[in-house]
Amino acid sequence: MKKSVTMGAIMLAGLAILGGCTTTGTGQGDISGNHQPGAPVHFTWQSTDGGQQGTMSATLQNTVYQGRFFQITRQTRLEMLTPLWVGWNDNWGDWPYWGGPFPDGAFQGGYDTSQFITLYSGKVLANLNNPDGGHMRCRFLLYSPSEGMSGGGQGECQLQKGRTINATFDRT
């Protein structure tokens, strides 16, 4: 009897440790443009490696977009990024990674994929899809790259019809 109680306690402790490895966070945004100015967007993300990669969802009105996100580091392998291009031109050549109207030049200039990995500076990319086949691509700059998404960040997403979403992620 004592062995089964001990074994049960060990199993429960192991499950608690496994549950503790998942990191989650939230973010908010709004659509810019002429179609729906100010329409709110709610983001959630989940990661099992401290926020360097995982899953993300964005809820826009009654539509939920879901997919994977990746923090780009020097260790990122080019083939790991393949899911990011689904539904878009390869390497997002029509939407340079960090071109845009952000302060301090945070998103200025575009790089090809190999240069982007080499010049890593706390950037996250995501490709989210909805059940109707719609796509949303996102690029974020982390406030504290060593903390991954847990450290918070800001950036933008783009819908297929060109509308953009300004996004901010909370520090967790």
N, C-alpha and C positions, 0 to 999 in steps of 0.2 A: 504494500500500500504506500509506504513512504517513497519508494522508487517512482511510482506513477505520479505522485504529487510533485516530486522534484522535476521529473521529466516534463510535466505540464507547465510548471513555472518557467523552465528553460525555454520551452516552445513559445510561451506568451512573451517572454523577454525578447526573444528573437523576432517575433512579429512586431513588437513595439519599436525595435531598432530599425527594421525594414521600413516601417511606416514613417519613421523620422527622417529617412533619406529623401523623401519627396519634398520639393520646394515649390510653393505656389505664389502667385502674385496677381495684381490687377493693374489696369491702366484705363485711361479714358481719352476720348478724342471727340472731334467733331468734323463733319464734312465741310470742306470749303468748296466754293464754286457757285454757279448760278442755280443749279437744280434744287438743292436742298441746303441752303446755307444754315450752318449751326446744328444740323441734325446730329444728335449724340450717338457716340459709338462706345461700347463697353468692351474692354479687353480682359481676358484672363490667360494665364500661362501656367504650365506645370513642367517641372524638370526633376529628373532623378540624379543629376550630376552637379547640382549646385547652381543651375541656371545658365549653363553654357550651351545646352541644346535641350529641346523638349517639344511640347505641343502648345499651341496657342489657339485661342478662338476670339473672334470679334463679332459682336452682336450689333447689327445695324438695323433699326426698326424691327421687323419680324424675321430678318434673315441672319443666319449664323454661318460664318465662315470659319473653317477649322483647317489646321495643317501644322507643319513643323517649323521650328525656328532654329537657327544656328548662330552661335557667337563665333566670329571668324578669328582664329588665332594662328600663330606660326605653324602649329601642328595640324591645321585643317588640310585635309587632302582634297584635291580638286574633285574627285568622283563623289565625295561626300555631299557636295553641293548640288548634284544633279536634280534632286526633287524641287529645288528652287525654281527651275526653269519651266516646269510643267505648266502649260497653258499660256506661256509667254515666249518671246524671242529668246533664243539661247543667250545666256549671260546678260540678259536685260539690256542689250545694246541700245534699245529705244528709250531707256530710262536709266541714265548713268547712276551708278550706286549712290553717289553722294552729291549730285547736282541738285540745287534747289535754294530757295530763299531762306536759309537759316542763318542765325547770327554767328559771328566769329568765323565764318567760312567753314563751319563744321561739316557741311555736306557739299562742298564745292569740288568740282572736278570729277572725272570718271576714270576708272581703271579697268583694264581687262582682268579676268578672273585671277590669273597668276600674280599680277602686280597687286591686286587687292589683298590677297593673302599675305604677301610679303610686307605690305605697308600697313598691316593690322594696327588698329588703334582703338579697340573697344567697340567694334561695330557688330550689329546683329542683323541678319536677313531672315525673312519669313515668306512663305508662300501659302496662302490660305484659300480654301475652296468651299463653295456651298453645294448643297445637293442638286441644284439646278444647273450646275456646270459653270457657275460664275467664279472668277478668280480675283484675289486681292494680294498684291505684293507689298511687302513692308521693308523698311530700312530704319534702323534705330542706332543712335549713338548712346553708349552707356555712360552714366555719370562716374562710375567706379568699375572699370573693366575687370579688375581682379575679383569682384563680387558677382560677376555675371549679371543676369537680369535682376537678381536680388538687390543690387545696388541702385536700381532705377535707371531711367533714361528718357530720351525723347526722340521723336522722328516723325516719319510720315508713311502712309500706305497709299496705294493707288488702286482704284477699281478699274475694270476693263474699259469702261467708257471714259476714262481719263479723270474722273473726279478724285480728289485727294482727301486724305484724312490726316489731320495733325494729331499726333498721339503723345501722351506722356505716361510713363510707367512709374508707379509708386515704389519707394524703397521699402523692402520687407524686413 
